[in-house]
Amino acid sequence: MKQRKIHNCLDGCSVESTLQLISGKWKCVLLYHLIFEGAYRYSELQRFVPGITKRMLSLQLKELEIDGLIQRNVLREKPIAVSYSITDYGQTLAPVIEALYHWGNSFNAQQSKSQVH
């Protein structure tokens, strides 16, 4: 399997390595759906992320697959369909993605309160 070049951290840049894996405008959203909701077909993922182009969705999924965070499953149907699911390795990101989700909820609530006043 092809691998992307990820910066090799020596001293204290583990955050940078993690961000290299999950950064991208849509990767965390895709990971959230696959971690907490299960496998989805390409077209379903596209509906979950309005505004993402087909090209960008394909690119983000390919990078997540190359990095071993998700797997691509070809379904034996006519016409052939593809679904994506989280790998065991990708599942280890669940606490990180969940923390981002909760932080985002708190941030959005804070923003709403400050706009009311």
C-alpha positions in Angstrom: 0.0 0.0 0.0 1.2 3.5 -0.9 2.1 5.7 2.1 2.1 9.4 2.4 5.2 11.1 3.7 4.4 12.3 7.3 6.9 14.4 9.1 9.0 12.2 11.4 8.9 13.8 14.9 11.6 13.4 17.4 11.1 15.9 20.2 7.6 17.1 21.1 6.0 17.5 17.7 3.5 14.6 18.0 0.7 17.1 17.7 2.1 18.1 14.3 2.2 14.5 13.1 -1.4 14.0 14.2 -2.5 17.2 12.5 -0.8 16.1 9.3 -3.0 12.9 9.3 -6.3 14.6 10.2 -6.0 18.0 8.7 -7.8 18.8 5.6 -11.1 20.7 5.4 -13.3 17.6 5.5 -11.2 14.8 7.1 -12.4 15.3 10.7 -16.0 15.4 9.5 -15.6 12.2 7.5 -13.8 10.5 10.4 -16.6 11.6 12.8 -19.3 9.9 10.6 -17.2 6.7 10.1 -16.1 6.4 13.7 -19.4 7.1 15.4 -22.0 6.1 12.8 -20.4 3.2 10.9 -19.7 2.4 7.3 -21.1 4.6 4.5 -21.2 4.5 0.8 -19.5 7.3 -1.2 -22.8 9.0 -2.1 -23.9 9.0 1.5 -20.7 10.6 2.6 -21.1 13.2 -0.1 -24.6 14.0 1.3 -23.2 14.4 4.9 -20.8 17.0 3.7 -22.7 19.6 1.6 -20.3 21.7 -0.3 -17.6 19.1 -0.8 -16.8 18.5 -4.5 -16.5 14.9 -5.8 -12.9 15.4 -6.5 -12.2 16.7 -3.0 -14.2 13.9 -1.4 -12.2 11.3 -3.4 -8.9 12.9 -2.5 -9.7 13.1 1.3 -10.9 9.5 1.3 -7.8 8.3 -0.6 -5.5 10.1 1.9 -7.3 8.6 4.9 -7.1 5.2 3.2 -3.4 5.5 2.4 -2.8 6.6 6.0 -4.6 3.4 7.2 -7.4 5.3 9.0 -10.2 4.0 6.8 -10.7 1.1 4.4 -12.4 1.0 1.1 -14.8 -1.9 0.6 -16.0 -2.9 -2.9 -19.6 -4.3 -2.5 -20.6 -7.2 -4.7 -23.6 -5.5 -6.2 -24.7 -4.5 -9.7 -23.7 -1.8 -10.4 -20.6 -2.1 -8.2 -20.8 0.1 -5.1 -18.1 1.2 -2.7 -18.4 1.8 1.0 -15.9 3.2 3.5 -15.4 2.1 7.1 -13.0 3.0 9.9 -10.1 0.7 10.6 -9.0 -0.4 14.0 -6.1 2.1 13.7 -8.6 4.8 12.7 -10.8 3.9 15.7 -8.0 5.0 18.0 -8.7 8.6 16.9 -12.2 8.4 18.5 -11.2 10.3 21.7 -9.6 13.0 19.6 -12.5 13.4 17.2 -15.0 13.3 20.2 -13.0 16.0 22.0 -13.1 18.2 18.9 -16.9 17.6 18.7 -17.5 18.6 22.3 -15.1 21.6 22.1 -16.9 22.8 18.9 -20.3 22.5 20.7 -19.0 24.6 23.6 -17.5 27.2 21.2 -20.7 27.4 19.2 -22.7 27.9 22.4 -20.3 30.6 23.5 -20.5 32.4 20.2 -24.4 32.3 20.3 -24.4 33.8 23.8 -22.0 36.6 22.8 -24.1 37.5 19.7 -27.3 37.7 21.8 -25.9 40.4 24.1 
